[in-house]
Amino acid sequence: MTEEQLDELLSTPSDLLIQDLQSLKGDILILGVGGKMGPSLARLAVKAVKESGQHKKVFGVSRFSDTQLRKDLEATGVITIEADILEDNALEGLPDASNVIYMVGRKFGTSGQEHLTWAMNAYLPGKVAERYKNSKIVVFSSGNIYPMVPVVSGGATENTNPSPIGEYAQSCLGRERVFQYFSHLNKTPMLIYRLNYAVDLRYGNLLEIGEMVKSNMPIDLKVGHMNVIWQGDANEIALRALNKCNFPPEILNVTGPETVSIKWVAKEFGRLFKTTPRFLDTISGDCLLNNASKCHHWFGYPKVSILEMINMTAKWINEGGSKLNKPTHFQETKGNY
Ligand SMILES: NC(=O)c1ccc[n+]([C@@H]2O[C@H](COP(=O)([O-])OP(=O)(O)OC[C@H]3O[C@@H](n4cnc5c(N)ncnc54)[C@H](OP(=O)(O)O)[C@@H]3O)[C@@H](O)[C@H]2O)c1
């Protein structure tokens, strides 16, 4: 698969998304479009809007550290705006939009610069919630706000009490709480989207495990299980979630249906690469696992299965496909990022 084909796959809307957009009024504005997920989400939104026969604008806001990305997004119909939204008055200069998807966040580099992470993840949300108090807002958050749970538990549900480990996860809960505060203050409809590991072929847990198997590196199993979801599915859910925003805010876990064994994933890669994976002699304890039954009940099961993701990733690695070089650190258990 070429990178163009991958982008095409990630940005092809389902009939259900196209239908959902028909009942969504107003423009869509994506804050933090320049990251791992934003570009494919923005392209997906543009295509779905077009196929739904509507005339919505799709705005993509970022600092655009990657200038080529801005040109590519413009070429596909996204109206891009370069802004550092943490700066004074930056938000006032942005267009109004009835639908906002909030993807800005800071994770890596937190250790040693905790103040910046808290500003990004917990102070900026207040400014955004005030600026867009008359919009619907889908707030990207993280499954990291939950405690680690036993593998046999079926994963943390939306009713599990948050217990974030480390300052990144704590600041994510801060982001949620600040958005919730402003939702209560202004009656802004919101949905808190708690994501556990989106997977693209260019980054993600599966790529990292596949590369370890291919290069015969031993795999640490102290985190023995995980959840993953194909990024195309995660992005569809984020857009369809605009129709589920509510007051008080809805909470939604977003991930795949399986509690995935990392040992099993490594063995699958081993089968595809015709090699035997090596494992460190570690014992797996509780893991960060989310139960996304509510999400599947609302939107159906993800379209791309775990085996499809593994097969595509193995092929991508074998063919030397491009990588974002943004490791997920999914084996971190102390919350230090
Ligand atoms: N990917 C996952 O598996 C995953 C899992 C759990 C939670 N999440 C959460 O989901 C959200 C989206 O995920 P992602 O992986 O796409 O995140 P990401 O790669 O960190 O992207 C967020 C983007 O926001 C932009 N941004 C940061 N600060 C900004 C500022 N001050 N003004 C304007 N734009 C700014 C950055 O792009 P520029 O450099 O262009 O500004 C950055 O790349 C994040 O909040 C993340 O924490 C993701």
The ligand as an SDF file (V2000), in Angstrom:
LIG
                    3D

 48 52  0  0  0  0  0  0  0  0999 V2000
   -3.3700    9.0600   19.0510 N   0  0  0  0  0  0  0  0  0  0  0  0
   -3.7930    8.3340   20.0720 C   0  0  0  0  0  0  0  0  0  0  0  0
   -3.7490    7.1030   20.0400 O   0  0  0  0  0  0  0  0  0  0  0  0
   -4.4190    9.0150   21.2720 C   0  0  0  0  0  0  0  0  0  0  0  0
   -4.7330    8.2370   22.3940 C   0  0  0  0  0  0  0  0  0  0  0  0
   -5.3440    8.8460   23.4870 C   0  0  0  0  0  0  0  0  0  0  0  0
   -5.6320   10.1940   23.4440 C   0  0  0  0  0  0  0  0  0  0  0  0
   -5.2940   10.9350   22.3490 N   0  0  0  0  0  0  0  0  0  0  0  0
   -5.6090   12.3740   22.3460 C   0  0  0  0  0  0  0  0  0  0  0  0
   -6.3100   12.6940   21.1650 O   0  0  0  0  0  0  0  0  0  0  0  0
   -5.9140   13.9820   20.6770 C   0  0  0  0  0  0  0  0  0  0  0  0
   -5.4950   13.8670   19.2320 C   0  0  0  0  0  0  0  0  0  0  0  0
   -4.5130   12.8560   19.1200 O   0  0  0  0  0  0  0  0  0  0  0  0
   -3.2180   13.0150   18.2400 P   0  0  0  0  0  0  0  0  0  0  0  0
   -2.4830   11.7490   18.4050 O   0  0  0  0  0  0  0  0  0  0  0  0
   -3.5490   13.5160   16.8900 O   0  0  0  0  0  0  0  0  0  0  0  0
   -2.4700   14.1730   19.0600 O   0  0  0  0  0  0  0  0  0  0  0  0
   -1.1750   14.9780   18.6220 P   0  0  0  0  0  0  0  0  0  0  0  0
   -0.3950   14.2070   17.6270 O   0  0  0  0  0  0  0  0  0  0  0  0
   -0.4940   15.4300   19.8700 O   0  0  0  0  0  0  0  0  0  0  0  0
   -1.8150   16.2450   17.8720 O   0  0  0  0  0  0  0  0  0  0  0  0
   -2.2730   17.4020   18.4820 C   0  0  0  0  0  0  0  0  0  0  0  0
   -1.8230   18.5560   17.6180 C   0  0  0  0  0  0  0  0  0  0  0  0
   -2.3160   19.7800   18.1580 O   0  0  0  0  0  0  0  0  0  0  0  0
   -1.5240   20.8340   17.6530 C   0  0  0  0  0  0  0  0  0  0  0  0
   -1.2830   21.8140   18.6970 N   0  0  0  0  0  0  0  0  0  0  0  0
   -0.6070   21.6200   19.8580 C   0  0  0  0  0  0  0  0  0  0  0  0
   -0.5460   22.7590   20.5460 N   0  0  0  0  0  0  0  0  0  0  0  0
   -1.1970   23.7030   19.8090 C   0  0  0  0  0  0  0  0  0  0  0  0
   -1.4380   25.0860   19.9970 C   0  0  0  0  0  0  0  0  0  0  0  0
   -1.0150   25.7370   21.0790 N   0  0  0  0  0  0  0  0  0  0  0  0
   -2.1360   25.7400   19.0330 N   0  0  0  0  0  0  0  0  0  0  0  0
   -2.5660   25.0950   17.9280 C   0  0  0  0  0  0  0  0  0  0  0  0
   -2.3510   23.7870   17.7090 N   0  0  0  0  0  0  0  0  0  0  0  0
   -1.6500   23.1020   18.6300 C   0  0  0  0  0  0  0  0  0  0  0  0
   -0.1590   20.2320   17.2470 C   0  0  0  0  0  0  0  0  0  0  0  0
    0.0570   20.4060   15.8480 O   0  0  0  0  0  0  0  0  0  0  0  0
    0.9520   21.6720   15.3740 P   0  0  0  0  0  0  0  0  0  0  0  0
    2.3360   21.3620   15.7790 O   0  0  0  0  0  0  0  0  0  0  0  0
    0.7140   21.7670   13.9130 O   0  0  0  0  0  0  0  0  0  0  0  0
    0.3940   22.8460   16.1060 O   0  0  0  0  0  0  0  0  0  0  0  0
   -0.3110   18.7590   17.5900 C   0  0  0  0  0  0  0  0  0  0  0  0
    0.3470   17.9310   16.6650 O   0  0  0  0  0  0  0  0  0  0  0  0
   -4.8110   14.4720   21.6210 C   0  0  0  0  0  0  0  0  0  0  0  0
   -5.3730   15.3710   22.5430 O   0  0  0  0  0  0  0  0  0  0  0  0
   -4.3520   13.2180   22.3350 C   0  0  0  0  0  0  0  0  0  0  0  0
   -3.9130   13.4810   23.6510 O   0  0  0  0  0  0  0  0  0  0  0  0
   -4.7060   10.3680   21.2670 C   0  0  0  0  0  0  0  0  0  0  0  0
  1  2  1  0
  2  3  2  0
  2  4  1  0
  4  5  1  0
  4 48  2  0
  5  6  2  0
  6  7  1  0
  7  8  2  0
  8  9  1  0
  8 48  1  0
  9 10  1  0
  9 46  1  0
 10 11  1  0
 11 12  1  0
 11 44  1  0
 12 13  1  0
 13 14  1  0
 14 15  2  0
 14 16  1  0
 14 17  1  0
 17 18  1  0
 18 19  2  0
 18 20  1  0
 18 21  1  0
 21 22  1  0
 22 23  1  0
 23 24  1  0
 23 42  1  0
 24 25  1  0
 25 26  1  0
 25 36  1  0
 26 27  1  0
 26 35  1  0
 27 28  2  0
 28 29  1  0
 29 30  1  0
 29 35  2  0
 30 31  1  0
 30 32  2  0
 32 33  1  0
 33 34  2  0
 34 35  1  0
 36 37  1  0
 36 42  1  0
 37 38  1  0
 38 39  2  0
 38 40  1  0
 38 41  1  0
 42 43  1  0
 44 45  1  0
 44 46  1  0
 46 47  1  0
M  CHG  2   8   1  16  -1
M  END
$$$$
